[in-house]
């Protein structure tokens, strides 16, 4: 019984440590697209949001083909940052997009 409990504790510890050891991946861009679409439903500043969706989508499409470009990533981050700072969106959507920005910046820092 003691061995089973010890093994279970070790397994649980490894399972909990898993997310911190993984490098950032491309899912952040899918989540950003979804969050931008939701923000677009609650805002009149659809031009900025559409630009951010286009830039994030362009980067995401190129990344799916294995073509990574720092310039395209910087454009996606800049357009999303523009939405967060300038668009008239609700505070909850702004907070969510800010977290997405942090994820995109972490992806950029990892890929440098």
N, C-alpha and C positions, 0 to 999 in steps of 0.2 A: 504494500500500500504506500509505503514511504517512497519507493522508487517511482511509482506512478505519479504521485503528487509532485515529486521533484521534476520529472520529465514534463509534466503538464505546465509547471511554472516556467521552465526554460522555454518551452514552445510558445507560451503566451508572451514572454518577454521578447522573443524573436519576432513574433507577429506584430507586436506594438512598435518595434523599432524599424520595421520595414519602410514606412513612408519617408522617414527622415534620411535614409540612405540612398534613395533613388534620385537620379538627376531629374530636373524638370523636363517634362515632355510636351508634346504638341496639343494635349487636351485643353490647355489654357486658352487656345485660340478658338476652339469650338465653344467653350463656355463663354468667351467674350462675345462671340457672334450672337449667342442666345440672349445674353444680358443687354447687348446693344439693341436688339430687336424689341426687348421688353421696355427699355428706356424710350425707344421711338414711339411706343404706344402712349406714353405719358408726357410727351413733349411736343412743342410746336416747332422746335429747332431740328426738323428732320433732315435738313441739308447737311449739317455737321455729322449727324448720326449716320446718314447714308454714306458719307465720305469715309468715316471710320470703318463701317461694315465693308466697304469696297477694299480699303487698304488691308484690313485684317484678312479678308477673303483671298486677296491676291497673294499675300505672303503664305497663307495656309495652303493654297493650291500649289504654289511652287515648292513648298516644303514637302508636300505629299509626293512630288516627283523627284525628291532628293536634291533639289536645288536650294541651298541656303544662301541668303543674301542679307548681310547686315544692313544694307541700305533699305531694303524692303521692310525688314523688321523695324528699323527706326521710323519709317513712315507709318507703319501700323501703330506703333507706340505713340508717336506724335499726334496722329489723328484721334486716337482714343483719349489721350491726355487733353486734347482740345475739347472733346465732349465733356470730360469730367470738370474742366475748369470754366468753360464758357457757356455750355448749353443749359437751357432752362429745363432741368430734370429734377424729379423729386429727390430728396436727400437719401432715401433708401437705395434708389437706383445709382446714385452717385457713389455711395459707399461700396456697393457691389462692384461697380466698374473700377473703382480705385483698387480693390483687391485683385481684379483681373490685371490691372496695370502692373501691380507688384509681381504677379506671376509671369507676365511677359518680360519684365525687366530681369527677373531671376533667370528666365530662359536665355535672355541675351547675355547675361553675365556668365552663365555656364558654357555658352557656345563660343566665347571669346578665346 
